[in-house]
Each structure stands twice: as C-alpha cells, then as structure tokens.
Amino acid sequence: MNNEYPCSVNRTLHEIGLTTPPCKLFEVLRQYSTVPSDPVWDWKDEVERALKIVHHRPTPSPRKYNAERRKSRSVLPKPTTVISYSLCWDSIQHPQYSSHSQKKNPDPLMAQAYAARNRVPFLMTYKDPDIRLADNISFEEFVPDSEDFIRVREQMKKEVQKILIKYLKVFNKLTVTEHHQYSDLMMQKNYTVDLGSVFKSPTDNGNVALILKDLKMYMPSDEGEATPLCVFGNKRSVERMVCAKDVMSCFSEKEDRLDGLEPCVTDYGRQILLAQDIIKIFYPSDLTSESGSLHHICSSFKPGVTRSENPDFKAITSLLELVAHGHTMAMAKQKLHLLMPGGNSLSNEERKRILEKISEEIVNEIWPKIDTASFDAVRQSSEPVRDGECSFGDCVNFKDKALLPCTERCSRPFYFCCKKPLNDGLVECGRRENCPRGAWFHLNKKCSGLSEAPEDDWLCSSCAANIDKLRQVEQVDRVWEYHRGLLWYCLFFWVANSAERQGNGWLLHAVWKVCMPIFENHGHTEFLHLGYSFLSAVAGRISRMASHDAVHNRTVNLKGGPNNMSWDRAIEIFNQEFLRKPEDKANASTRATSCWTRSVNAAWEKNICNKPDMRERDLSRQVEEYVSLVNSLKILEKVPGRQWYRDMEFAHNLYVKEPENFIKTLKIFCDKDVARQMNERETESEVLE
C-alpha cells in the first residue's frame, strides 16, 4: 500500500466516526471485506435441496377410475423436515471523541449482521397455502383471548411456586417443571455465524434498503423464487426495515425489491417498555406521601428507582423482582398456616398439592377483571373473507382425520379444559376470558358434564361454585386493588422473562397479545405497529415457514440449557465484544481513539459462552424485611371501602380504553400492508406478462 493512501483513507474513516492506526488499517479492511462464512452457504444449499424434495409433485395419470381418484385425494402429502436459518443485524455504535471536544458521536458507524441455524425444524408440504392479504386477517388476532390468558395464568402459577420454593424450607426440596412443545430443542446451543460488517450507516431508510439487499444473497431459492427468511431486529431496525420494504415494493424488478425478507421484532425492547409502563402505572405523583405505595417501598429499600420516568432498566428490574417476591411471600404466609397444620411432617405429594393450591389461590386473587366488551368491540370491527379456510384450529384439533394447518396460528396446540384435541363439540363458559379454567370445554361428562350445548349461558363448575361471591356487591378496597394489580404486573413481567429464557414461542406470542391493550392505553403506537406486524405474520400474512420461525426460533442460545435470550439482547452482547478500545477512557488521548476488531466467534467462546452462569441475588434478608413492612401496614388485608388519602380511584382491570381509536390504528397498519402486498403482486404480474 502506498504511503499516500493510508492518510486519505484514514481521513475518510474519520469523517464517518471511525479511525484506526495506519499499521492496522489493512487488517481492519480485510476483515470487513471478507466473504461470508462457509456454514451459511451450506445451510442455504441444504434448504434448497429440501425444497426440491417438497415441491417434486407426482406426475398425474391422465386416466384414473373414480375409486382411484377418491383414494389419491384422501392421502395427505407427507411433510418434509426443513431446517432453515434466521438473520439479524444491528448498528454498531462505538463512542468516538472528537479532537476538538469531548462530545460523543451519536451516529452508528456501520451495520453488523449475524445468522443462526434454527433449532426447531419446519414440516413443509406443497399443500401449504399462499399468504393472506392483511385485510383478510381478523382483528381478533390483536387482542388476547381465553387461550392466551390461560397460558399466562399457568406460567404465573409456576412463577409463584418458584418463589415459594426459594424462600420456604417446607418446599425447598420440590422443583418446578417448565416444559413446552419444543423444550428439548430450545435447550440446545445455537450455531451462530458472524456475517461481517457493512459500511453503510443505518440512519435512514435508503441505507437500510441497501443493507437488506446485501442480505438477500443469503436467501435460498426454490425454482427461481426466493424462500422467505426472518430478519430479526430491535425496534428501530424493524421500523426502518418495514419502511424500506414499503418503498422498494414499487420497483418492477425482483432484484430491486425486498420480497421474502420478513422483518420480525424481538422481545427485549418489549420487556423494557413493559417495565417502564409498570413504573408509570404504580408510581404516580399522587401517591408520593402514601405509606405502602411504591414510593414508600422505594424509599425504604432504595433499589435505585427515584422517579416514574427512570430509564435504568436494571434498577426497575431489581424493583420488580423485590416486589414480586415480597408480595408473594406475604400472601403465601397468610395461607400457609391454614393449609399446613401438620408442619414439616407432610409427604412430598402433600407438599406438592399444597404448593399447587397456594399458587392457584394467589394467582386467582390477583388476576385482573377482563373487560370482554372492549375486546369484543375490537374483534367484531373486521369481517375478513376466509375463502373456505378453517376457523383457526378446527382443521387440526377437532376432526377425525386432521388436515394440515392452514397457518402457523392454526397449528397452535389448545390449552382448554383437558388439553386434549378430542373430536367433541365445545361449549363456552359464560364468564369467557374471566374463567380461570380457560373458557372452552368439551361436550362430554368429564370436561363439562353436558351432552349437548345449552341454549342459555352456561357456567363451568369453578365459576358456578363462586357465582354467589361474584354477585355480591361490596365496597371496593382501593389499597388492595392497587397492590394486587402491582403484584400481577410484576409477575407478568417475569412470566415474559421465563418465556424468553425457555424459548417458549407460543407463550411469547400470548405475552405480545396481552401487551397490545396495555401499549394502546399508554399511547405506544410504534410498539403497537411492531406487535401488529408480528401477530399478523403468525396469522398468515407471510409464508408458514417464516411465521414458524418467527414464533419458535425467535431466540438464540449461546450456552445451552434454559439460557435463551432475545436476538436484540444477544446483538448488544456481540457488538460489545466486536469493538474494543486498546485503553481505558481515562487514559485515552484527545485525538480520535482507535478501535480494533477481533473475531466475534472467538469472543463468544472466550468471553461469553465459557463464563459461569449468572448467580441469582440473595434477597432473603430483603424479602424478610419487606414482608414485615407489608404485614405492619396491613396493605394485603382486604378492608371494604378503604381508600388512599387522596381518594385515588385505582381498579385492577385489563381493557382497551378507547376501542374506536385502537380499531382506527389497526386499520392504518392493515392498509399499509395491503398496499405493499398489492404492489408486489402487481409488479410480479407485469413481469410475467
């Protein structure tokens, strides 16, 4: 390299915020310009070979008798296992200091991309239907239903049980089993590949479109058509990918469009927003001087949260953990004396039964009242034309000869009553989403006790036993409402965290649906759009293979075991290892500091994967003091008519505050998707002509 080139190149790199010593410049550029890793090309070839097998249709015979035709139609195509892979990218932002000031450069330097081999395979047949237009998806997909609530409720019971096992000696030999459909696969370690850096600053939609065009080379093809892949990213990345796809959908050439690259939002950003919303709900300025409020708890234990707009996610997480453990233990100790008169002389089976009963009672007491009217207003606002498709789940779960699912949402296993796909009819409990058992029951003696569906409203045995209590009109205890709502939201946060660590795709899907009305009520339109994009994709807006990966392969696991993490959180860790300074900030020169690159794969093995698991904090002493404080204030004892000093009206309900505005927002999102889908179809037809 000539002596004159390093200075000019170095000056150019300095303009974009990246500088490096001349002696290291060639090595840095060589690493950035390396060809993609071989494993990704092997994965691509493997997918293409599987697709050739899937789409090899048998040659139809021109002459067939009627009996042979009926026989051939009754035989379902044999599914073929396809193990695909997913992509992810994010911006690398390294703090650079100007030579004239100590002000940081806020712009990202470049985009860094990764690929991961999917662990949950997809069963594909040539019978898989075409994708559905966005306006052909019912709005019921964007509000939670009975099955979503029962999934969250079941996991919330397990969260309560884990807390009781941790702090109560009588249960310390018991374990909680967290298992789902693909648990064994999700416990495996991911094979992840660094795809290298792209010298395009992802600060606008144009550069993001160029980044996606670079990623298109990794898409497998099937008979000349690109096979869709999920491209995961954080909130900002997905927003810009969606905008880039909208703009590029108008191009007539397929090479210029971004068809098949499906943006998919991850879960770490949703967790941060949910935690901030919990603080805003239960940390209002009206309760600053109230004893027993979240203000009082923070002042007593000082976990680092000093205001409702606190951006420190770690401090909020520690507070939510303390509240969840402390409130749960305070409620459990009140029930333990009544259920365990024999003390420690109980057998393990009796301990399990008591643990299950206490956890169920706690979750039932803190469960919010579901406003079904507001959810029904959203559900009934759209009338999609399904063109003879099944009502979700019917073609798989409730027929003698189960057909193949028409969408990924259709293949979701049911959680109602006995949790078995029987071929009996179904009857709905009159309390619907408020039913603790799941609202839907089979028409048989074991599940519902009915042989045929009743004409009037029907209540399941659990709801019928408590009907007298439900009909009683008593004065509301606002303090109890506040604290049971606080405990529910804290446990819901840890339900979502456990779903991510376990890689439980359907539970994460349910968490997103429960979060939709929460985000709507707090005006988070951007996250509503991301949630809409994910939920509509699962409901059939994209191909079944891509929607399958969006549900079941949305996490990565670097270490194996229950250590799955969201893609955006993993990318943060990767990029921290990717860029490193040769010296500390305190010793850095006033000139722009240099950064060095290193093998990210080696960094994972050395600095991430081989580290010991993070130890759980010992909160025993804090929880004990917390329980003493709660008991002394009697905030978890029901006192009819009790109010806060400022008469704050708090009701622990889950609802859509303004269904009309929510419907209007969903229609705007839907219209944008339909416009893009129609542009893609029109340009394809023009090319064919």
Helices and strands as residue ranges (DSSP letters): H 4-15, H 22-32, H 38-54, H 66-74, E 80-82, E 85-92, E 110-117, E 122-124, G 134-136, G 139-142, H 146-167, G 169-171, H 183-186, E 192-198, H 205-215, G 216-218, E 221-222, E 225-226, E 229-233, H 235-248, E 261-265, H 268-282, G 285-287, H 294-301, H 313-339, H 348-366, E 369-370, H 372-379, H 394-397, E 426-428, G 432-434, E 440-442, H 461-465, H 467-471, H 478-502, H 505-521, H 525-536, I 537-541, H 544-552, E 555-557, E 564-566, H 567-578, E 579-580, E 596-597, H 600-603, I 604-609, H 620-633, E 653-654, H 659-688
